[in-house]
Amino acid sequence: MVKGKKQSNLKNVRHLITKMNPRSPISEQYKTIRTNLQFSSVDGELKTMLVTSSGPSEGKSSTTANLAIVFAQQGKKVLLIDADMRKPTLHYTFRIDNRKGLSSVLVGETELKESVTSSDVAGLDLLSCGPIPPNPSELLGSKAMETLIANASLDYDLVLFDTPPVLAVTDAQILANTCDGAVMVVRSNQTEYDAATKAKELLDVGNAKLLGVVLNDREQKKGHYYYYGN
């Protein structure tokens, strides 16, 4: 049990490389992604953004968490929301309570401000998934979700959503229609071209503004993360 806990802690440290080692080459790549995202949205203010992938295990959640950190490190007030209400991970990554969160707010059990948790990264607040609901898609497409986004946008410079894979469920498509931009994560030597293409097509159907793609797990000599515009 001790060994498993230690491995889990090491995994979380690796996921939050921008917090643990902000001057590392990988952290610098995240900062480059941040800059490119800001240039991609130069014609409109980027207040709400979602991160997704075509399929599971492509690194979208760790990418989302590290992006939230580098935006906060820039001096922005950031709210990171775990909108993957099927397989949530934010509460594990940041080691916070998940007894209330996004689902609690959307069904009216709690208010947004009382469900948000401050992180130990200056400027970064967190909203975990909360209890897993039986109807995630319906909640994400509800009027309550629109209200939450509107209220959060008043209090934060950036609201960042971690959403489920596009090819698995419709959740990311639903949110894409209300967010200012979307980023898709693909994993080198794993994500199939056809899957990535299909995911982009589905995001287009959802009226997503695809800001770009993060290529995850490149060979180390070429850098672990690389960004290119849409």
KAFENHU-V11203 format. One record per pair of residues at least 24 apart in sequence whose C-alpha atoms are under 8 Angstrom apart, sorted by the first residue. I is the first residue (numbers start at 0). J is the second residue. D is the distance in whole Angstrom. If there is no record, write none. Layout:
I J D
I J D
//
This chain:
11 91 8
11 92 5
11 93 8
14 61 5
14 62 8
14 64 8
14 65 7
14 92 8
15 61 7
15 64 7
15 65 6
16 65 7
17 65 6
17 68 7
17 69 7
18 65 8
18 68 7
18 120 7
24 222 8
25 222 7
25 223 6
25 224 7
28 222 8
28 224 6
28 225 7
29 65 7
29 66 6
29 69 7
29 224 7
30 66 8
30 69 6
31 226 8
32 213 8
32 225 8
32 226 6
33 66 7
33 69 7
33 70 7
35 226 8
35 228 8
36 210 7
36 211 8
39 210 6
39 228 8
40 180 8
40 210 7
44 179 8
45 157 7
45 179 6
45 180 7
46 152 6
46 155 8
46 156 6
46 157 5
46 158 6
46 178 8
46 179 7
47 148 8
47 152 7
47 157 6
47 158 5
47 159 6
47 160 8
47 178 5
47 179 5
47 180 7
48 157 8
48 158 6
48 159 5
48 160 6
48 178 5
48 179 6
48 180 5
48 181 5
48 182 8
49 159 6
49 160 4
49 161 6
49 162 7
49 171 8
49 174 8
49 175 7
49 178 7
49 180 7
49 181 5
49 182 6
50 159 8
50 160 6
50 161 5
50 162 6
50 181 6
50 182 5
50 183 6
50 184 7
51 161 7
51 162 5
51 163 6
51 164 6
51 165 7
51 171 7
51 181 8
51 182 6
51 183 5
51 184 6
52 163 7
52 164 5
52 165 6
52 183 5
52 184 5
52 185 6
52 198 8
53 164 5
53 165 5
53 166 5
53 167 8
53 183 8
53 184 8
53 185 7
53 190 8
53 194 6
53 195 6
53 197 8
53 198 5
54 164 5
54 165 7
54 166 6
54 167 7
54 190 8
54 194 8
55 164 6
57 184 7
57 185 6
57 186 5
57 189 8
57 190 7
57 215 7
58 184 7
58 185 8
58 186 7
58 215 7
59 161 7
59 183 8
59 184 6
60 88 7
60 89 8
60 161 6
62 184 8
63 159 8
63 160 8
63 161 6
64 89 8
67 123 7
67 159 7
68 120 7
68 123 7
71 120 7
71 121 7
71 122 5
71 123 6
72 120 8
72 121 7
72 122 8
74 122 7
75 122 6
75 155 8
75 156 6
75 157 7
76 122 5
76 123 6
76 124 8
76 155 5
76 156 5
76 157 7
77 122 6
77 123 5
77 124 6
77 155 6
77 156 6
77 157 5
77 158 6
77 159 7
78 123 6
78 124 5
78 125 6
78 126 7
78 151 8
78 155 7
78 157 6
78 158 5
78 159 6
79 123 7
79 124 6
79 125 5
79 126 6
79 158 6
79 159 5
79 160 6
79 161 8
80 125 6
80 126 5
80 127 6
80 128 7
80 158 7
80 159 6
80 160 5
80 161 6
81 126 6
81 127 5
81 128 5
81 160 6
81 161 5
81 162 7
82 127 8
82 128 6
82 160 6
82 161 5
82 162 5
82 163 7
83 128 7
83 161 6
83 162 5
83 163 5
84 128 6
84 129 8
84 131 6
84 132 7
84 135 6
84 163 8
85 131 7
85 135 7
85 163 8
86 163 8
87 127 8
87 128 6
89 127 6
89 128 8
90 127 6
90 128 8
93 118 8
95 127 8
96 127 8
97 127 6
97 128 7
97 129 5
97 130 7
98 129 5
98 130 6
99 127 7
99 128 8
99 129 4
99 130 7
100 126 6
100 127 5
100 128 5
100 129 4
100 130 7
101 126 6
101 127 6
101 128 5
101 129 6
102 128 6
102 129 5
102 130 6
102 131 7
102 132 7
102 138 8
103 129 6
103 130 7
105 138 7
105 143 5
105 144 6
105 147 8
106 138 8
106 143 8
111 147 7
135 170 7
136 169 7
136 170 5
136 173 7
139 170 7
139 173 7
139 174 7
140 173 6
140 174 7
145 177 8
165 198 6
165 201 7
165 202 8
166 194 8
166 197 8
166 198 6
171 202 8
172 201 7
172 202 6
172 204 8
172 205 5
172 206 8
172 207 7
173 205 6
175 202 7
175 205 6
175 206 7
175 207 5
175 208 8
176 205 6
176 206 5
176 207 6
178 207 8
179 207 8
179 208 7
180 207 7
180 208 5
180 209 6
180 210 6
181 207 6
181 208 6
181 209 5
181 210 6
181 211 7
182 209 6
182 210 6
182 211 5
182 212 6
182 213 7
183 209 8
183 211 7
183 212 5
183 213 6
184 212 6
184 213 5
184 214 6
184 215 7
185 212 7
185 213 6
185 214 5
185 215 6
186 214 6
186 215 5
186 216 6
186 217 8
187 214 6
187 215 6
187 216 6
187 217 6
//
